[in-house]
């Protein structure tokens, strides 16, 4: 490839996996310089997103708050290639040896934000193993409801973490909001109107330049009934209308997530109503519905490579801990009445967990920040 024009080299290399590219960096200084360049990293990421390739399923042993369980895996995190899902590999994440829960906040462009009860928040690229521990900003928050969000501000080419800290006394809510910028490696409080209440402690979902949370405007509600979006550029909130729900009074739980780069909404209703998945592309569109057994909760994750199937994580409630768990299934979209294909990932414990889809990328925290990251600990100097 030495005699090829640079644009041809970039086109060829951008089709390779991150694992291959990291090996190619050892071939020559010119290869290393090309692969490390911000231009190539963005081209490779763009191609991966557009072709639905280089995707991994990340499985965290710390479940979401509303589906908590005593049987979580002590903070372990696993990864499995989405194309096969045969074998899970345990990852060496920044908080692997720390005590306490370590939930994943969200994933964006190959970076994962995760937090630990005792050590704060970290940004982490599991493909390159680079990570950064964010500066401490808060004191003791044990009496507060805390939710976080993570995403990319494309206008300012900056990755941001948003933290909402709320204390409710009676019907009065006190909320502080702070934004972390990777470019400056610093937190700052922002002053915006927030007339909402956080009920369950779900972290936010990033899609289309915004971080989204489910909230309510009445502290006496038992479920959320509003979606709010935080614009990472303007750093302002606005409400996102819910899709039209025919049986809104039957709703037990609402959920928002990211499905193929778009915000999606689903809700669990009284049995035997199906779980409907709505996707926001300018307006809400019902993408598909899933029949379920009593108590099943369905989380949409990704399309198959062909686009004919969708991977879902289904939660089965039960008094027996052996029943109270997540199970992965491929659903055939052309024949939704057919039996789903259960997925078994060898090497990954069963039980209660959280799952996200993450694109493998070369995005560098040090390059995005414009400063050096000190060793594997990743703490900004």
QUIVEN-V219871 format. One line per field, one symbol per residue. burial: # if it has 16 or more other C-alpha atoms within 10 Angstrom, else .. A space follows every 10 residues. Layout:
burial=???
This chain:
burial=.........# ..###.##.. ##..#..... ##.###.#.# ##.##..##. .######### ####..#.#. ########## ##..#..##. #.###..... ########## ######..## ########.# ####...... ....###### ###....### #######... ....#.#### ###.#.#... ...#.##### ########## ######.##. ..######## ###...#... .......... ..######## #########. ..######## ...#....## .#..###### ####....## #######... ...####### ###......# ..#.#..#.# ########## ######..#. ..#....### .
